[in-house]
Amino acid sequence: MTLQNYPAWNRLIGAVVEIRQNGQVVSAGVVEDAMPDSSALWIAADGVQARSMYESALNYQVWVEPQQLAGKTCYRMTSAQLYPMGPDT
């Protein structure tokens, strides 16, 4: 599967992501936390790499590979479940 730009950063806590700025990969890692309005997120520290913050206002984008969920409900994840109030909220 290919990576996709995902603007709802607040839904990616715990996910492995790639951070890009102006089309270039600048970092990758696990999302430790994110602002509720998706204006910023933090990538967890990993080894010698310190915890880092990225802001959407600075043209950072978060790319993620869609993955199948584990458990009994993994086969029924629809857009209505992902976006209960519409895809732009």
C-alpha positions as CSV (number, residue, x, y, z in Angstrom):
1,M,0.0,0.0,0.0
2,T,1.1,3.6,-0.5
3,L,1.4,6.4,2.0
4,Q,-1.4,9.0,2.1
5,N,-1.4,12.5,3.4
6,Y,-3.7,12.6,6.4
7,P,-4.7,16.0,7.7
8,A,-6.6,14.9,10.9
9,W,-3.5,14.6,13.0
10,N,-5.4,14.3,16.2
11,R,-6.6,10.8,15.1
12,L,-3.1,9.5,14.5
13,I,-1.9,9.1,18.1
14,G,0.0,5.8,18.4
15,A,0.4,5.5,14.6
16,V,3.7,5.2,12.7
17,V,3.9,8.2,10.3
18,E,6.2,10.0,8.0
19,I,6.6,13.8,8.3
20,R,7.1,15.8,5.1
21,Q,7.7,19.5,4.4
22,N,7.6,20.9,0.9
23,G,7.6,17.4,-0.6
24,Q,10.7,16.2,1.3
25,V,10.7,13.6,4.1
26,V,12.1,15.3,7.3
27,S,11.2,12.7,10.0
28,A,9.4,9.5,10.7
29,G,8.2,7.8,13.9
30,V,5.3,7.2,16.3
31,V,2.8,10.0,17.0
32,E,3.0,10.5,20.8
33,D,0.4,13.3,21.0
34,A,-1.5,15.8,18.8
35,M,-3.4,19.0,19.3
36,P,-7.2,18.5,19.2
37,D,-7.4,20.9,16.2
38,S,-4.6,19.1,14.4
39,S,-2.4,22.2,14.4
40,A,0.6,20.4,15.8
41,L,1.8,16.9,16.8
42,W,4.7,15.3,18.6
43,I,6.8,12.4,17.4
44,A,8.0,10.2,20.3
45,A,11.7,10.1,21.1
46,D,13.4,7.0,19.7
47,G,16.9,6.1,20.7
48,V,19.1,9.2,20.4
49,Q,16.4,11.1,18.5
50,A,14.7,13.5,20.8
51,R,10.9,14.1,21.0
52,S,10.0,16.5,18.2
53,M,7.1,18.8,17.4
54,Y,5.7,19.7,14.0
55,E,3.2,22.4,13.2
56,S,0.8,22.4,10.2
57,A,1.2,26.2,9.9
58,L,4.9,25.6,8.9
59,N,3.8,23.4,5.9
60,Y,4.4,20.1,7.6
61,Q,2.3,17.2,6.3
62,V,1.7,13.8,8.0
63,W,1.7,10.8,5.7
64,V,0.5,7.4,6.9
65,E,0.0,4.0,5.4
66,P,-3.6,2.7,5.8
67,Q,-3.6,-0.5,7.8
68,Q,-6.1,-3.1,8.7
69,L,-7.3,-2.9,12.3
70,A,-7.0,-5.8,14.6
71,G,-10.0,-7.4,16.4
72,K,-13.5,-8.4,15.5
73,T,-14.5,-5.1,13.9
74,C,-11.5,-4.7,11.6
75,Y,-13.4,-5.6,8.4
76,R,-16.1,-3.0,8.8
77,M,-14.3,0.4,9.1
78,T,-16.2,2.6,6.7
79,S,-15.9,6.3,6.0
80,A,-18.9,6.9,8.2
81,Q,-17.1,5.4,11.2
82,L,-13.9,7.3,10.4
83,Y,-15.7,10.6,9.9
84,P,-18.9,10.6,12.0
85,M,-19.4,14.3,11.4
86,G,-18.1,14.4,7.8
87,P,-14.6,14.3,6.4
88,D,-13.8,18.0,6.9
89,T,-14.4,18.0,10.7
